[in-house]
Amino acid sequence: MSNGSSAQELAETLAREIENTPAGTRIPTHRDLISRFGVSATTVSRSLAILTQRGLITTRPGAGTYRTETQPRQRAGDTSWQEAALELTGGTGPARSFKTAAMLSTLTTSGPDIIDLNGGYLHPELQPLSKLSAAFSRTARRAEAWDRPPVGGIPELRDWFASDIGGGLSRHDVLICSAGQSALATTLRALCPPGAPVVIESPAYPGTIAAIRAAGLRPIPVPLDQEGIRADYLDDALTRTRAQAVVLQPLFQNPTGASLSVSRQNDILGIARRHGAFVIEDDFARHMTHADAGPPPPPMIADDPDGTVIHIRSLTKVTSPNLRVGALAARGPVVAKLRAAHVIDTMFVPAPLQYTALDVVTAPGWKRTLATLATALEQRRYVAADAVAATFGPHALALRPRGGYHLWVSLPGHLDGRQLASAAMAHGVAITPGENYYSTDNSAPHIRLSYVAAPSAADVDAGIRRLKPLTTEP
């Protein structure tokens, strides 16, 4: 039975139970449902998402999930015709896939009884909420915030991103986008014809894999080492496939935490130029360098006068998941093509968001905000790494990156990432199975642990150590 059908069956079972309860009744927790029905955490999350879409339940952050007010039920019709209508290609073109389970797993809101070591966004305790609220309030009073912004973004914000990225960029090289995922999807569609190969890291960020498949493109995985993507394997992949695009996270890569050295960056740029391929640089963690780290390597676009690199940078990771503002930067004729694709995808990023972002990053306290976050991330990394060593052994971490927000944990051979994630949820801990980060089924067992979604460093420590009984070999 597929995960999708399991989720649908569980949703129907829960719906029958919930419909007979009064409005305001609290729904059993993820942990309780996993234990009761013997299903995975992913299946529970999907089933609850189905019930939420039906309007049967609602989630109150920090409080739990509850039965909604009773609403008149609409007569059920026959929707079976949609299965044929939704066959996207009809067998005549490249297959597109909208399977987003790996992405949705990191976006699922955990109940108050779950320690979240899965999420990819800052817990509110780490977000600069007072600064965001003040900036949004000031923006709301600006008349220009409610006028239509330029398609490429307001000039002052483009200037700021150009300066922040460096490399002599100007506002004319920058487009304001709706954060990193949107920028990546737009770039892939702009650069690659349907069915084309796209080289990616292996393991890779699930959003990259999902965006490639949704565009009808083919991911070509290339392995990493502790300095990032292997240049020799990249050269071979581009020779074999003639791919026109390579997607990289050169700094604190998700999930491994590897960072490209300057020499490795130069090797990769040389290979890409020789093959006539673009390098899409997803610089998602630039502002997540920890307090005990030295200066990070510059972005690849900084030493790229020939326009090989298309750079993506976002403010979302270091502010709030709702401040979905980022930038695409490039040099040469490709900028016009990116702008055209951006217009088709989103037309423009709402001006209130752009002016709020501009207010935040140009305020006198912006650097202090990043410094405070850097200190908190350093503390949480130390706590998480110590807990991993105590739980999984001293050799479980190949890297302890001084940046980003996660650890890539190697599992003993008798453990499976997905099975461990399900068992962990039953023990009140949300983790990410390593299988989510591969475009193929061939992967060594890993899990990824995020240390920014939990309320405190103490919660991170407790959550990881709670996994200890699950590591014992049967």
Secondary structure, DSSP 8 states (H G I E B T S, - for coil): --HHHHHHHHHHHHHHHHTTS-TT-B---HHHHHHHHT--HHHHHHHHHHHHHTTSEEEETTTEEEE------------TTHHHHT-SSTTSS-------HHHHHHH----TTSEESS--S--TTTS-HHHHHHHHHHHHT-GGGGS---TT--HHHHHHHHHHH-TT--GGGEEEESHHHHHHHHHHHHH--TT-EEEEEES--HHHHHHHHHTT-EEEEEEEETTEE-HHHHHHHHHHH--SEEEE--SS-TTT-----HHHHHHHHHHHHHHT-EEEEE-TTTT-B-TT-------GGGG-TTS-EEEEEESGGGS-TT---EEEE--STHHHHHHHHHHHHHS---HHHHHHHHHHHHSTTHHHHHHHHHHHHHHHHHHHHHHHHHHH-TTSBS---SBSSEEEEE--TT--HHHHHHHHHHTTEE-EEGGGG-SSS----EEEEESSSSSSHHHHHHHHHTTGGGGS--
